[in-house]
Amino acid sequence: MGYRYIGSKSKIIDVLLKKIGDIVPEGAHVADLMTGTATVSMELRKLGYKVTANDLMTYSYHHAVSGLKFSKLPTFQRARDFVEQYYKPKENESSPTHYQMMINALNNSKPIKGYFWKEFSLSGKPSNTDKPRNYYSSENAAKIDGIRANIEKLTKNKALTHNEKSLILHDLIMGTNDVANIAGTYGHHMANLVGRAKDTLNLYPSNLLLKNDVKNHTVLQGYAEEVSSKISCDICYIDPPYMKRQYAANYHILETLARGDEPEAIGVSGLRPWRDQYSNFCTKTKIRDSFRLIFNNMKTNNFLISYSEDGLLSIEDFVELLSPFGDVYIDEFVHKRFKSNSSHLKNHLTEYLIHLNR
Ligand SMILES: C[S@@+](CC[C@H](N)C(=O)[O-])C[C@H]1O[C@@H](n2cnc3c(N)ncnc32)[C@H](O)[C@@H]1O
């Protein structure tokens, strides 16, 4: 089970954590302003920091809630009728947790030829194009529809707590991501079903980080430019998009899973209307103003920014942008690059960690 996310910091996490530890003491308040998969936020929580995680995307919100907001295993107390209906433990089965039972029940959801089957599988007939989209096997797409219908029913019946709902949507995203017929992002699907896309979709319980510290952590969803005015912290980590590729367009299906809606799926890729999640950080002429807004709005003395030589701004542009706000320190290191399978880009690139102290 994994998650290939453009710009994910899982590979450089040790360097990043060390840098944060050099700047602020243990227990300090760190804002992870563009949290993505929430990998960094979760690692910070492990080390005892107080974390505020934010991102524009709804799927990131669910990842962050799952990573930051559990102190004990969820009981799914209000969903017991649903679980009993869909999951009967076998006689010799060692007693599973309520969380495991909930996941088993969801895995037993009745397949439905619904929105995902119609718009995102080869057997489907998309509403506004003749060519079916091959993002999932037909069986998996119908299973996704069945699971989504059950989550919808549970929501209507108020059978899930806020955090429980985020957690099962997170697990749905992780599970479906394993069997998605894509080369890296959801910008395109493969022509034929390949590799793990042929496997049967199965959801698994997450390996939750259970600590009695959830009150220390906050999860937000919004534009960094706006959210920044609500945050006061010891250090703000910013990991912006580096390139023109908009996350909302490249991960549109994950966003649809996270929101639980059925938007119009447009064109060959089946994109949801995504302009409401357009990022200025993917447009060279807008990045500077967006950064300035964050620096002006947020109450903190330290910003740490990840950037790369591939980025829309050069490192010289960055220094020029940051210098009026304080002292700028740059760490440089070589990092293995995220590549879609078809990419001809070189394997390594220089990454920067830019510290702004004011
Ligand atoms: C490089 S990724 C972050 C990866 C993350 N550090 C991780 O390890 O998974 C950039 C993130 O910025 C988010 N983003 C882009 N523009 C944003 C904005 N204006 N406000 C908040 N988040 C934004 C994207 O949705 C994406 O998740």
The ligand as a Tripos MOL2 file, in Angstrom:
@<TRIPOS>MOLECULE
LIG
   27    29     1     0     0
SMALL
NO_CHARGES

@<TRIPOS>ATOM
      1 C1          4.5800   19.3720   -2.9230 C.3       1 LIG1
      2 S1          2.9550   19.0150   -2.3750 S.3       1 LIG1
      3 C2          3.1460   18.8160   -0.6360 C.3       1 LIG1
      4 C3          3.6380   17.4400   -0.3330 C.3       1 LIG1
      5 C4          3.6920   17.1280    1.1480 C.3       1 LIG1
      6 N1          4.7510   17.8190    1.8260 N.3       1 LIG1
      7 C5          3.8520   15.6190    1.3400 C.2       1 LIG1
      8 O1          4.8810   15.1670    1.8680 O.co2     1 LIG1
      9 O2          2.9450   14.8870    0.9480 O.co2     1 LIG1
     10 C6          2.1850   20.5670   -2.5320 C.3       1 LIG1
     11 C7          0.7980   20.6860   -1.8880 C.3       1 LIG1
     12 O3          0.4100   22.0540   -1.9350 O.3       1 LIG1
     13 C8         -1.0030   22.1160   -2.0140 C.3       1 LIG1
     14 N2         -1.3260   23.4910   -2.4350 N.ar      1 LIG1
     15 C9         -1.0870   24.0850   -3.6230 C.ar      1 LIG1
     16 N3         -1.4400   25.3640   -3.5860 N.ar      1 LIG1
     17 C10        -1.9140   25.6070   -2.3430 C.ar      1 LIG1
     18 C11        -2.4280   26.7650   -1.6950 C.ar      1 LIG1
     19 N4         -2.4950   27.9360   -2.3190 N.pl3     1 LIG1
     20 N5         -2.8260   26.6470   -0.4100 N.ar      1 LIG1
     21 C12        -2.7580   25.4520    0.2420 C.ar      1 LIG1
     22 N6         -2.2690   24.3240   -0.3280 N.ar      1 LIG1
     23 C13        -1.8610   24.4030   -1.6080 C.ar      1 LIG1
     24 C14        -1.3230   21.0100   -2.9880 C.3       1 LIG1
     25 O4         -2.6680   20.6130   -2.8670 O.3       1 LIG1
     26 C15        -0.3190   19.9290   -2.5980 C.3       1 LIG1
     27 O5         -0.8960   19.0060   -1.7210 O.3       1 LIG1
@<TRIPOS>BOND
     1     1     2 1
     2     2     3 1
     3     2    10 1
     4     3     4 1
     5     4     5 1
     6     5     6 1
     7     5     7 1
     8     7     8 2
     9     7     9 1
    10    10    11 1
    11    11    12 1
    12    11    26 1
    13    12    13 1
    14    13    14 1
    15    13    24 1
    16    14    15 ar
    17    14    23 ar
    18    15    16 ar
    19    16    17 ar
    20    17    18 ar
    21    17    23 ar
    22    18    19 1
    23    18    20 ar
    24    20    21 ar
    25    21    22 ar
    26    22    23 ar
    27    24    25 1
    28    24    26 1
    29    26    27 1
@<TRIPOS>SUBSTRUCTURE
     1 LIG1         1 GROUP 0 **** ****
